[in-house]
């Protein structure tokens, strides 16, 4: 997961990580205490090699989640069906 310009809080470490075989940095993750990530990365603290996010990076829009995409698709489908119904009723 290293060097992907990830931002925000670090997620919980998956159980499948190998000891001393994972890398989170460089990324712009929020430093926090995580013994699991310390073990997985072999560094204490795990964020020792992370860097602060450059100015303005926090203003970049987040990538929508799958659930947000599903809601947007549902809303567009409902709108299209509504327009279709209105057109049929005018005829």
N, C-alpha and C positions, 0 to 999 in steps of 0.2 A: 504494500500500500504506500510505499515511499515515493516521494517526488511526483505527486499528482495535484499539487496546489489545493489539497483538502483544507477546509476551514471548519471551525466550530469545535464542540466538545468531542473528545475521543469516545468512540463507542465501547461497549463492554467487549473484552477480549473473548473471542470464541474459544471453546474448549479444545478445538482441533489444532491450535497453534503449537508448534514445536518450540521447546526451550532454546533460547539464544538464536533463533532462526527467523525472526520477524523484524521488519523495519517499518516504522511509522514516519520517520523524518528523512529528508526534509519535507515538511508540510507546514501549514499554518494552523495547526491544531491548538486548542486552548489547553495549556498545561494543567494537569490535575494529578492527584495521587492515585496510582493504580499499580498495585503490587503485581497483578496478572500481566500487565503490559511490561513492567520492569523485568519479569521473568522471561516473557516471550522475546523481548528485544535484547536481553542480556545487559541492559543499561539501567542504572539507577541514578536519577529518575529517567524514565523512558523518553522524556522530551528534551534531554540534554542537547541533542543536535537539531532541534526544531528552531525555526526562526519566526520572528513576529511577522504578521501579515503586513504587506505593504499598504501605505495609506490609500484609502478608497476601495480596497478589495471588499470590505464589508458592504459596500453599496451595490455590488453585483447581485443580480437577482438569483435566487436559489433555483436549482433545477427541480421542476415539479416531481412529486412522488407519483407512483403508479395510481394511487387512489385519487390524487388531484387530476391526473389525466382522464381517469374514468369519469369523474364528475363533470369535467369540461365536455367530454364526448357525449355524455348523457344529456347535458344542457343543450348542446347543439342539435342533437337528434330531436329532442322535445320541441325546440324552436322550429326546426324544419317541418315537423309534423303539424305544428300549429299553423304555419304559413300555408301548407298544403291544404289544410282543412278550411282556412279562410278563403282560399282561391276557389275551392269547390263550392262553398256556400254562396259566393258572389255570382256564380254561373247560373 
